[in-house]
Amino acid sequence: MRRERPDHTLQASALVNEAYLRLIEVRRVEWQNRGHFFGVSAQMMRRVLVDIARRRRADRRGGAGAIHVPIDGIDLPAPQSDDELIAVDEALQALSAEDPRKARVVELRFFGGLSAEETAQALGVSVRTVHNDWTFARAWLYAALTNDGVS
């Protein structure tokens, strides 16, 4: 959302609010450290954005299978279209099955907005490892999203 117009602050606030509401519903979480908190928060933001994209897609197709997000009437623009966001989520799930750490790097950087340094701290790895994972994951996701050789 950083790349959006400055007047989108309310929508970013709504995203954080929805992620927070989901976080407080989670019971029995023993926060290990700040990185653990940021990791779970990024995952919640990813889920919120994907749920909204799926709801919009379902609404365009008649709404019978719509997924409802508890915050009604708030439209959260994403940098991509809904279909692209869902495709990224599905590709990220496939990457996670192959290499979970690389998928977490994408989740933290793309959905969580964390820097390479913050991501390294959250995962307990070096910044260089984050850069390497980020480079690999972007290439892998590009190939998956363009049907360029990843199955």
C-alpha positions in Angstrom: 0.0 0.0 0.0 3.1 2.2 0.2 3.0 2.8 -3.5 -0.6 4.0 -3.4 -1.6 7.7 -3.3 -1.1 9.4 0.1 -4.9 9.8 0.6 -5.2 6.0 1.0 -4.2 6.2 4.7 -7.7 5.3 5.9 -7.7 2.1 3.8 -4.3 1.1 5.2 -5.6 1.8 8.6 -8.6 -0.5 7.9 -6.2 -3.2 6.8 -4.2 -3.0 10.0 -7.4 -2.9 12.0 -8.7 -6.0 10.4 -5.4 -7.8 10.9 -5.4 -6.7 14.5 -8.9 -8.0 15.0 -7.8 -11.4 13.6 -4.7 -11.4 15.8 -6.7 -10.9 19.0 -9.0 -13.8 18.1 -6.0 -16.1 18.1 -5.6 -17.8 21.5 -2.7 -19.4 23.1 0.0 -17.6 21.1 3.2 -17.3 23.0 5.0 -14.4 21.3 8.6 -15.4 21.0 10.0 -12.1 19.9 9.3 -9.0 17.8 10.1 -10.9 14.6 7.5 -13.6 15.4 4.9 -10.9 15.9 5.7 -9.2 12.6 5.7 -12.6 10.9 2.2 -13.4 12.1 1.0 -9.9 11.4 2.2 -10.1 7.8 0.4 -13.4 7.4 -2.8 -11.9 8.7 -2.6 -9.0 6.3 -2.0 -11.4 3.5 -5.1 -13.3 4.5 -7.2 -10.2 4.7 -6.2 -9.0 1.3 -6.7 -12.4 -0.3 -10.1 -12.8 1.4 -11.2 -9.4 0.1 -10.0 -10.2 -3.4 -11.8 -13.5 -3.4 -15.0 -11.8 -2.1 -14.8 -9.2 -4.9 -14.2 -11.9 -7.5 -17.2 -13.9 -6.2 -19.3 -10.8 -6.2 -18.5 -10.2 -9.8 -19.6 -13.8 -10.5 -22.9 -13.6 -8.8 -21.9 -13.5 -5.1 -23.1 -17.0 -4.2 -19.7 -18.0 -2.8 -18.7 -14.6 -1.5 -16.3 -14.5 1.4 -17.3 -11.8 3.8 -14.8 -9.7 5.8 -16.1 -8.4 9.1 -15.4 -4.7 8.2 -18.3 -3.9 5.9 -18.2 -1.0 3.4 -14.5 -0.6 3.4 -12.8 -1.1 0.1 -9.1 -1.9 0.3 -7.3 -1.3 -2.9 -4.3 -3.6 -3.6 -1.5 -2.9 -6.1 -2.9 -5.6 -8.3 -6.3 -6.8 -9.5 -8.2 -9.3 -7.4 -7.4 -12.1 -9.8 -3.7 -11.3 -9.7 -3.6 -11.1 -5.9 -5.3 -14.5 -5.7 -2.9 -15.9 -8.3 0.1 -14.6 -6.2 -1.4 -16.2 -3.1 -1.8 -19.6 -4.9 1.7 -19.4 -6.3 3.0 -18.4 -2.9 1.4 -21.5 -1.4 3.1 -23.7 -4.1 6.5 -22.0 -3.3 5.8 -22.6 0.4 5.5 -26.4 -0.3 8.8 -26.3 -2.0 10.7 -23.9 0.2 8.9 -22.4 3.2 11.5 -19.9 4.2 11.6 -18.3 0.7 7.8 -18.1 0.9 8.0 -16.4 4.3 10.4 -13.9 2.9 7.9 -12.9 0.2 5.1 -12.8 2.8 7.0 -10.5 5.1 8.4 -8.2 2.4 5.4 -8.1 0.0 2.4 -8.4 2.4 4.0 -7.2 5.6 6.0 -4.4 4.1 9.1 -5.2 6.1 12.6 -4.2 5.0 15.3 -6.8 4.3 16.8 -6.1 7.7 13.5 -6.5 9.5 12.8 -9.7 7.6 16.2 -11.1 8.5 15.5 -10.3 12.2 12.0 -11.9 12.0 13.4 -15.1 10.5 16.6 -15.2 12.4 18.8 -15.3 9.3 21.3 -12.9 7.7 20.3 -10.0 5.5 22.3 -11.6 2.7 20.2 -14.7 3.0 17.0 -12.6 2.8 18.4 -10.9 -0.3 19.2 -14.3 -1.9 15.8 -15.8 -0.9 14.0 -12.6 -2.2 15.8 -12.8 -5.6 15.1 -16.5 -6.0 11.4 -16.2 -4.8 10.7 -13.3 -7.2 12.1 -15.3 -10.1 10.2 -18.4 -9.1 6.9 -16.5 -8.7 7.4 -14.8 -12.0 7.8 -18.1 -13.7 4.8 -19.6 -11.9 2.6 -16.6 -12.7 3.6 -16.5 -16.3 3.4 -20.3 -16.7 7.1 -20.2 -17.7 8.2 -23.6 -16.5 7.0 -24.0 -12.9 4.4 -26.6 -12.3 
